[in-house]
Amino acid sequence: MTPTLSIIIVNYNSRSVLLDCLDSLLESRYCFPYEVFVVDNASSENINDLEEKYNQFRFIFNKNNLGFAAANNIGIKLAKGEFILLLNPDTIVNKDSFQPMINYLRNNPETGIVGCKIFNAEGGIERSTHSFPSLMKEFVHANEFLKALMSYDSFFGNLLKKKSRMKAFDSYWDHDSEREVDHVTGACMMVRREAIEKAGLLDEAFFLYNEEVEWSLRIKKAGFKSIFLPDSTIIHLFGHSTGQRVQKQKVNRLLVERYRGMLYFFGKHFGFLKQMLLRAIVFEGFALRLLFNYIKTLRPSLKNRTSVLEENKYYKQIIKLAFMRCYDWRKTE
């Protein structure tokens, strides 16, 4: 029987939560035929034994970490389902998670992507819809002190939301109604097969972050909509409730990949000039952060000197990105 839904889970050192995710899939007892592909991206944690425990699912073991986009593409190429679902391993699904999304896609052929309502482990709502990137959004991201000033419930945030209709505030809403959006989070993203055939697979030049954003933009350009549905729900174990505030960025290698991917995105879709402006924004924002951190280290009483120096290492890597010509991670490693 041809499956209705092909579920693709990319795993990297997430054994404990992957077990919870796979158990939740089995316990949900869906009434439609489905298949599951678990694509392991060369984890150091051994999950080979899970292949026997969950023998109704197919496990694929990559010899190297190919990145999120390439690993998902492996599953997509093997998938036979009417619809394709990208699902994070750190999620818990239920019996009502997918049927409303399937029904919507069947009844609305102009829709290419559907996302769902996401709760964190504490029961709070996670922001799961976003506007496409812009220079203004990236300026705020790079200059983190602005994020507190422009958060949803701040004075300036409320003023801007009322006066400017900035798309950057599309993320901040109650997530209780159906809505067309620019893109949904890749943690749980159901895609029509026809949309993939027209727009193509995920761009493997992205290692991690921004790949589902770029894919959503191409699918929109191919003539399809992205829709948020509140009737479908999942739990995201690693998610955190925003409390309607912008979260502080963690400074690590993933932040470097976030900016590498964003610079690639701008060059691919917005052209040379906007990419150059983004390079200037990245340089300005992270050079300031680096300068402030150096000033901190001059204080003899500084207690977290090691963490500040660690941050500096990643800030330098992000600044270096502003001067690179190629942002395909496969050619810049």
Legacy VTK file of the C-alpha trace (Angstrom):
# vtk DataFile Version 3.0
C-alpha trace
ASCII
DATASET POLYDATA
POINTS 333 float
0.000 0.000 0.000
1.353 3.422 -0.961
1.862 5.470 2.212
-0.086 8.663 2.725
2.725 10.225 4.723
6.508 9.831 4.659
8.091 11.023 7.915
11.780 11.973 7.838
13.706 12.377 11.086
17.333 13.540 10.971
19.251 12.453 14.056
22.543 13.724 15.431
23.476 12.655 18.962
19.845 12.790 20.115
19.309 9.167 21.135
17.262 9.764 24.288
14.758 12.138 22.712
14.685 10.116 19.488
13.415 7.157 21.520
10.578 9.302 22.880
9.736 10.539 19.396
9.629 7.056 17.837
7.586 5.706 20.758
5.074 8.528 20.335
4.708 7.687 16.645
3.923 4.070 17.479
1.576 4.928 20.334
-0.445 7.349 18.183
-1.772 4.461 16.036
-2.531 6.506 12.936
-5.346 5.249 10.730
-3.519 6.188 7.528
-0.535 4.300 6.077
2.802 5.972 6.779
6.520 5.272 6.613
9.360 6.601 8.758
12.968 7.238 7.749
15.510 7.912 10.485
18.625 9.422 8.903
21.564 9.428 11.312
24.206 12.045 10.530
27.292 10.155 11.807
26.364 10.492 15.482
28.977 9.601 18.058
26.101 8.075 20.053
25.432 4.560 18.799
21.826 3.987 17.718
22.397 0.830 15.651
20.392 -1.238 18.132
17.304 0.884 17.440
17.101 -0.564 13.950
16.008 -3.891 15.454
13.810 -2.368 18.165
11.905 -0.221 15.649
12.061 -2.613 12.717
8.950 -1.103 11.125
10.972 2.063 10.475
13.894 2.419 8.086
17.260 3.565 9.449
19.943 5.143 7.263
23.440 5.691 8.681
25.588 8.366 7.045
29.348 7.931 7.338
29.819 11.693 7.691
27.748 14.576 9.008
26.258 15.859 5.763
24.216 18.642 7.333
20.479 18.909 7.915
19.464 19.658 4.326
21.426 16.817 2.703
20.261 14.288 5.311
16.620 15.237 4.742
17.113 14.964 0.996
18.256 11.354 1.419
14.922 10.578 3.044
12.909 12.598 0.530
14.462 10.708 -2.392
13.442 7.385 -0.822
9.991 8.537 0.280
6.916 7.189 -1.483
4.272 9.097 0.458
1.685 11.488 -0.926
3.016 14.041 1.575
6.467 14.490 3.125
6.942 15.468 6.770
10.179 16.843 8.203
10.146 16.075 11.930
12.747 16.857 14.588
13.884 13.976 16.825
13.194 16.095 19.918
9.438 16.114 19.360
6.500 14.189 20.796
3.525 13.631 18.511
-0.049 12.562 19.265
-2.957 10.958 17.414
-4.173 14.353 16.155
-0.796 15.726 15.064
-0.932 14.933 11.357
-4.478 14.182 10.151
-5.624 17.854 10.119
-2.542 18.790 8.058
-3.162 15.940 5.613
-6.829 16.921 5.258
-5.901 20.550 4.645
-3.379 19.723 1.938
-5.878 17.428 0.199
-8.607 20.082 0.282
-6.385 23.034 -0.704
-4.241 22.207 -3.740
-2.742 25.718 -3.772
-1.067 25.010 -0.413
2.403 23.477 -0.528
3.445 23.543 3.144
1.534 23.155 6.401
2.848 23.665 9.929
1.290 23.034 13.314
0.985 24.471 16.816
4.052 23.625 18.900
4.156 23.421 22.686
7.324 23.250 24.739
7.774 20.761 27.587
6.293 23.260 30.082
3.136 23.728 28.002
4.007 27.150 26.593
3.510 28.065 22.943
6.616 28.104 20.753
6.809 30.578 17.916
6.606 28.350 14.844
5.934 30.843 12.030
8.216 33.582 10.766
8.600 36.183 8.063
11.272 35.823 5.415
14.675 37.398 6.176
15.258 41.116 5.694
18.113 43.525 6.308
16.192 45.140 9.156
15.677 41.808 10.902
19.343 40.953 10.492
20.412 44.351 11.820
18.426 43.664 14.998
19.817 40.123 15.261
23.411 41.271 14.881
22.962 44.137 17.351
21.534 42.139 20.205
20.962 45.116 22.503
18.241 46.189 20.054
16.370 42.901 20.493
15.291 43.787 24.036
14.162 47.249 22.893
12.146 45.811 19.990
10.692 42.715 21.649
6.968 42.215 21.228
5.868 43.489 24.629
8.326 46.378 24.910
7.279 50.016 24.426
9.141 50.308 21.103
7.949 46.901 19.986
4.309 47.788 20.564
4.790 51.170 18.898
6.424 49.667 15.816
3.829 46.908 15.587
0.991 49.466 15.603
2.587 52.043 13.311
4.784 50.205 10.840
3.192 46.789 10.186
6.678 45.299 10.116
6.615 41.699 8.907
9.271 40.884 11.500
6.456 40.870 14.070
4.561 38.124 12.208
6.063 35.593 14.640
4.313 37.166 17.623
0.684 36.149 17.702
-1.454 33.728 19.700
-1.165 30.815 17.209
-4.843 30.002 17.757
-6.101 30.540 14.206
-5.368 29.370 10.704
-3.070 31.764 8.874
-1.013 32.050 5.704
2.607 32.706 6.669
5.982 33.153 4.993
7.365 29.970 6.495
6.858 27.475 9.306
9.544 25.914 11.452
11.349 22.844 10.162
10.686 21.051 13.482
7.374 19.851 11.995
6.829 20.760 8.368
4.490 18.857 6.024
5.083 19.386 2.311
3.062 18.422 -0.757
5.013 16.143 -3.119
4.011 18.252 -6.132
5.545 21.321 -4.473
8.846 19.490 -4.053
8.772 18.326 -7.667
8.316 21.925 -8.838
10.644 23.723 -6.403
13.323 21.062 -5.990
14.925 19.516 -2.917
16.471 21.329 0.039
19.629 23.250 -0.866
22.558 21.237 0.491
24.824 24.303 0.573
23.191 24.987 3.970
24.669 22.968 6.834
22.195 23.883 9.578
19.661 26.732 9.830
17.921 28.683 7.069
17.535 25.660 4.764
13.794 25.319 5.420
13.394 29.104 5.081
15.037 29.077 1.656
13.011 25.996 0.659
9.788 27.740 1.698
10.700 30.760 -0.429
11.325 28.582 -3.489
8.065 26.716 -2.921
6.252 30.060 -2.667
7.902 31.195 -5.915
6.655 27.950 -7.486
3.095 29.107 -6.731
2.259 27.445 -3.395
1.218 28.828 -0.005
2.523 28.043 3.486
-0.230 27.650 6.091
-0.225 27.424 9.888
-2.896 25.135 11.368
-3.732 25.291 15.097
-5.652 21.972 15.020
-2.444 19.947 14.693
-0.175 19.949 17.749
3.157 18.504 18.864
5.500 18.966 21.822
9.047 20.218 21.194
11.189 18.976 24.074
14.119 21.304 23.463
11.962 24.343 22.802
11.594 27.278 25.167
8.619 29.544 25.630
9.452 33.005 24.422
6.987 34.672 26.756
6.491 37.001 23.751
10.121 38.110 24.054
13.023 37.679 21.686
15.408 34.981 22.884
19.084 35.618 23.524
21.353 33.949 20.988
23.691 31.241 22.196
27.238 31.954 21.068
28.623 28.728 19.618
29.410 27.070 16.295
25.708 26.911 15.449
25.541 30.708 15.536
28.411 30.776 13.037
26.433 28.406 10.775
23.354 30.576 11.170
25.192 33.563 9.709
26.970 31.525 7.053
23.581 30.273 5.875
22.007 33.724 5.999
24.783 35.264 3.901
24.355 32.452 1.372
20.571 33.000 1.393
20.919 36.721 0.685
23.371 36.138 -2.153
21.137 33.516 -3.750
17.800 35.321 -3.516
18.385 39.031 -2.871
21.428 39.756 -4.996
24.948 41.090 -4.565
24.073 44.538 -3.175
21.866 43.264 -0.326
24.398 40.581 0.482
27.105 43.259 0.739
24.874 45.274 3.071
24.352 42.166 5.188
28.121 41.636 5.319
28.486 45.191 6.650
25.759 44.549 9.258
27.414 41.323 10.399
30.820 43.007 10.643
29.447 46.010 12.556
27.345 43.999 14.988
29.934 41.400 15.914
32.910 43.765 15.905
31.042 45.781 18.553
30.336 42.635 20.564
33.995 41.657 20.336
35.095 45.114 21.452
32.760 45.075 24.468
34.022 41.621 25.422
37.642 42.763 25.258
36.766 45.657 27.560
35.192 43.152 29.961
38.401 41.114 30.105
40.332 44.167 31.335
38.446 43.983 34.611
40.497 42.015 37.185
37.281 40.997 38.954
35.756 39.306 35.889
34.567 35.858 37.020
33.467 34.354 33.690
36.651 35.175 31.789
36.796 31.709 30.148
33.284 31.956 28.721
33.934 35.502 27.473
37.098 34.343 25.685
35.127 31.425 24.213
32.534 33.881 22.893
35.319 35.945 21.351
36.489 32.921 19.373
33.082 32.551 17.723
32.655 36.306 17.234
35.918 36.296 15.251
34.645 33.437 13.100
31.421 35.321 12.342
33.357 38.509 11.517
35.524 36.459 9.156
32.363 35.414 7.304
31.819 39.036 6.255
34.945 38.828 4.069
34.380 35.411 2.473
33.345 34.955 -1.146
31.773 31.496 -0.881
29.175 30.512 1.703
28.567 26.916 0.617
29.715 25.067 3.784
30.971 22.143 1.676
33.510 24.439 -0.011
34.528 26.503 3.005
35.283 23.864 5.640
LINES 1 334
333 0 1 2 3 4 5 6 7 8 9 10 11 12 13 14 15 16 17 18 19 20 21 22 23 24 25 26 27 28 29 30 31 32 33 34 35 36 37 38 39 40 41 42 43 44 45 46 47 48 49 50 51 52 53 54 55 56 57 58 59 60 61 62 63 64 65 66 67 68 69 70 71 72 73 74 75 76 77 78 79 80 81 82 83 84 85 86 87 88 89 90 91 92 93 94 95 96 97 98 99 100 101 102 103 104 105 106 107 108 109 110 111 112 113 114 115 116 117 118 119 120 121 122 123 124 125 126 127 128 129 130 131 132 133 134 135 136 137 138 139 140 141 142 143 144 145 146 147 148 149 150 151 152 153 154 155 156 157 158 159 160 161 162 163 164 165 166 167 168 169 170 171 172 173 174 175 176 177 178 179 180 181 182 183 184 185 186 187 188 189 190 191 192 193 194 195 196 197 198 199 200 201 202 203 204 205 206 207 208 209 210 211 212 213 214 215 216 217 218 219 220 221 222 223 224 225 226 227 228 229 230 231 232 233 234 235 236 237 238 239 240 241 242 243 244 245 246 247 248 249 250 251 252 253 254 255 256 257 258 259 260 261 262 263 264 265 266 267 268 269 270 271 272 273 274 275 276 277 278 279 280 281 282 283 284 285 286 287 288 289 290 291 292 293 294 295 296 297 298 299 300 301 302 303 304 305 306 307 308 309 310 311 312 313 314 315 316 317 318 319 320 321 322 323 324 325 326 327 328 329 330 331 332
